[in-house]
Amino acid sequence: MSSALNSMPDLSIAQSVGNPEFSLGSISSGFSTPARKTNRRVPSTTSATTAPSSAPVSTPSPPPTNRRKEPAMSLSRRLSALNDHDDDIMEEEDVLGTPGAKKKGNDEPETPMPARSAKRAGRASKGAPLTLRDQEKHIDSLKKENFNVKLRVHFLEERLAQLAPDQMDQALKQNINLKIEVQNRGLEIKKLKKLVLELERELERLQKGHGSSRSRERELEEKLDERDREIKELRRKLREGRSDNDAMRELENRNEELEAELGDMRSLLEDNVEEINRLRVLLEGGGNEDIHHKVEELEGINEELRMQLEDHADAAAQRDDEREDLLDEIERLPPAA
């Protein structure tokens, strides 16, 4: 009875640790029975008194399995030892006579419920299948990686092909041809620069000539205006009935001078046309756009001069007609008394 009371605290500690399923008989095999005191008062079998008896009391020895003395261990080490050697421990009765619970057929001890639920949750999270969107993203990333690898392999193969001996010789020949072409282009550029300089000089000269032609045109216009005034004066004199041979001669001289100036103007226009044609030929070889624009401008100015020359020629012809008319009127006039 005392041994059963002494083993009760150990059972409460074991239940507070994790409440594993094991029997009292299995625990008793791992613990040693404390020694009993010999001076205890045990009731006699013959009398019901508790007085000390003169005869010594014989205490039965514990069973042989309980006499194994093991070194003192902590509760956790004892529990692990119980779990490891659970198959080797035999079933036996408790000190109180309680039949020990039979071990189940499982090799491992029964796991508490919280630990089991945690293990199940971990297994479910590890084996959870991917969604369709995650699978598509994974496939797209694999496709991109595959494409990049193929592209890299292509460029590496192309580079290796270029590093071959035949390709090296071809590359050297191509470099030599390119250098020769660059030299030829440089010579052509120098020639074109010289041609551009020559064309610029010609344009400057033409612009100066154009300025002189403008001044010449103004002079001719002034002379035509002067001639118009003289014709008007002659008409006034004819209306007054006076014939003046000197005025007619002066008019004829002025008309001849005007015709000479018109001829000079025609020759100047012809010279300008020749210069423009020569520049056009040079531009066809050079191809400078600025010079093309300047030549076109000069052509437009030359056309304006030609039109003005034609106008002056028409005016001169009209003046000639008027002069002839005046001469006819003078001849029809009666002689002065």
Secondary structure as GFF3:
##gff-version 3
##sequence-region A 1 337
A	DSSP	alpha_helix	2	6	.	.	.	ID=ss1
A	DSSP	alpha_helix	8	17	.	.	.	ID=ss2
A	DSSP	alpha_helix	24	28	.	.	.	ID=ss3
A	DSSP	three_ten_helix	64	67	.	.	.	ID=ss4
A	DSSP	alpha_helix	75	84	.	.	.	ID=ss5
A	DSSP	alpha_helix	113	126	.	.	.	ID=ss6
A	DSSP	alpha_helix	132	162	.	.	.	ID=ss7
A	DSSP	alpha_helix	165	239	.	.	.	ID=ss8
A	DSSP	alpha_helix	245	286	.	.	.	ID=ss9
A	DSSP	alpha_helix	289	332	.	.	.	ID=ss10
###
